[in-house]
């Protein structure tokens, strides 16, 4: 699995920090399905399944919480997204 942080992704024209969503990419090259455990809340408080190569694009209705277990089918990939929330 790979975690891609959306914090301080870039700097804008006025020097402002630009933020984006976080992404968690789960790769299973094994010939059997595998379970992956999501990272703790420090990495994201809600994960939305955007792509599952077994089923294609999803409608964003499948969500997961930190520490949840996700089953990834054999030779498949799942992309999860944690939406960026601007601090108040």
Order of alpha helices (4+ residues) and beta strands (2+ residues): beta-beta-beta-beta-beta-beta-beta-beta-beta-beta
